Amino acid sequence: MTRRITTAVVVLGAAAFLVPGVWAFLWPQSFHEHVAMFDPFNLHLFHDVGAFQLGVGVALVGALVWHDALSVALLGATAGALAHAVSHIVDRDLGGRWSDPWTLSLLAVLLGSALVLHRRTRIPHDEQGAP
């Protein structure tokens, strides 16, 4: 019973981060008009907000699949970093440093690579021993 409640809360939490994250990232003006009505509107800020919400939501989904804290953390960080890099690529004409898309993309690749390496070196029965 406790496990079902916990799982339900994690699913609810994932949706609570993923839905607004996707909304803010893909349709920032609409998100501003309906949810986050803080003026003035800042396109890049809403892209970044969406990116980080996506990272948290993906981590929560990952926690339903993997019971390894480092895997879940790397999954969420990779998702957030990747979306953040895309935000800086798409918004490069709005300001920031010329190097931001490159450095943020590199961070996403490094985090994703660390996740792959970590998952490959795990012993298969490790997942089954965790609650």
Residue, then its C-alpha position, 0 to 999 in steps of 0.5 A: m500500500t505504501r509503495r502504491i501511494t509513493t508511486a502515485v505521488v511520484v507520477l503526480g509530481a512528474a506530471a506537475f513538472l513535465v506538463p508546465g515544463v513542456w508548455a513553458f519551453l514550447w509555448p512560452q508566450s501562452f505559459h506567460e499569459h495563462v500561468a506565470m503572469f509576471d511582466p515583463f515577458n522574457l522569452h529566454l527566461f521561460h525557455d530556461v524555466g521549462a528546461f529545468q522543469l523538464g529535468v526534474g520531471v524526467a528525474l521523477v520518471g527515472a526514479l520509477v524505473w531505476h532505484d539507483a540515485l546516481s542514475v536518476a540524478l544523471l538522467g534528470a541533469t542530462a535532460g535539464a542540461l540538454a533542454h537548457a542547451v537547446s534554449h541557448i541555441v534557439d535564443r542565441d540572438l537574444g543575448g548571452r555569451w557566444s560560448d553559451p550554446w557550446t558550453l551548455s551542449l558540452l555539459a549535456v554530452l558529459l552528463g549523458s556520457a556519465l549516465v551511459l558509463h554508470r549504467r554500463t558498469r552497474i551489476p544487473h542485480d543491483e536494481q533488484g536489491a533496492p526498494 
